[in-house]
Each structure stands twice: as structure tokens, then as C-alpha cells.
Amino acid sequence: MKKKTMTAALIMVGMLVLSLPLGAHSSLSKLREKAEEDYYYDSTQFSIWEGVEQREEAALNLVTLSRGYEEKNDALSELADEVERAVKQSQNAYENSEDKVEANQALGAAAEALCDELQRTELSEKDSRYPESLIREMNSQEDQIQRSSYNDEARAYNEELEKFPVNLLRHMAFLEPLPVYDK
């Protein structure tokens, strides 16, 4: 009889151990899903992924412009290559990951450096307005990305992951923090 009681107790303990991470996972899944929905379209219908894509497009337009002036300024070639690498890094980063956040920041820095160098280059009258305009477009998208309600939702989810007992169970329940796109 003792063996059956011991077996039953072990089964009960095993079920409790399994139910804790499963419970944590299911209760936090809704919070994570809300944040992930806001990544694609937040409460203002802004989409972080589209904002990042528009930043990539503006950066590539800046590269196209700079390629036409490489003969006048040797520094433009290397800076344009750096912007292209940053765009590829952003495009290849897994959606909604820390890598995507870092790639987005690196893209902005590389594009700013290229814009600064283009402004020190003698551009045609027609082309002279484009570098600053493209950077303004990138900055506008970055501002919207940083103000997206996704960031608040991701922060709330991440705060829940740090609370007891979730902080002890989150790895067993495969719960990872969400990246935040504001500085």
C-alpha cells in the first residue's frame, strides 16, 4: 500500500511541477499576443515593421544618391557600403527581435554619417535637397516607432516576466522578453 501512495504522491508532484510553467505560459500568452499584434498594427494603426521598411527604403535612396557623387568625394563609397550593410542586417534580422532593434539603430547611425558626408559634397541644385529630406523621413519613422503603443505593451509584458514566480518559471515555460524599440 505504501508503494501505491508513494507513486501517487510522485505523480501528483510531477503534475504540479508541469502545471506551473504551463499556467505561467498560458496566462502570459495573451499579454504577449497583444504586444505582438501592436508590432504589426498598434492602436493608431501604425506598424513598426512597415516603419522599419520605410527607413530601409529611405536609406537605400540615400545610397543611390551618393553613388552618383563618389567621384567628387572618395569617402562616400565606404559610407554608402556601410549603409547597404546596415540595410541588409536590418532586412535579415528576425522580426521583432533584439537584433532587429539593434539593426534599426545601426541603420540610423550609418545613414546619418552618409548624409553628413553628402552635405559636405558639392551636389547639384536638384540633388542638394534630398539628403536632408531622406534623413527627415527616416527620423519621422523612427519617432513613430518609438512612440508606438507596442513599446508600452512589450514593456508591460517584460515587467510581468520579472515578477515572482514567473521569473523563476519563465525559462521552463519558454517565455522570452520582447524587444522595446524606444531608446
GIURUR-V396212 format. One record per run of one state. SS is the DSSP state (H for helix, E for strand, L for the rest). FROM is the first residue (numbers start at 1). LEN is the number of residues. Records with the same first field share a line. If there is no record, write none. Layout:
# GIURUR-V396212
SS->FROM-LEN ; FROM-LEN
This chain:
# GIURUR-V396212
L->1-1 ; 41-7 ; 68-7 ; 93-5 ; 120-7 ; 148-1 ; 163-3 ; 170-14
H->2-39 ; 48-20 ; 75-18 ; 98-22 ; 127-21 ; 149-14 ; 166-4
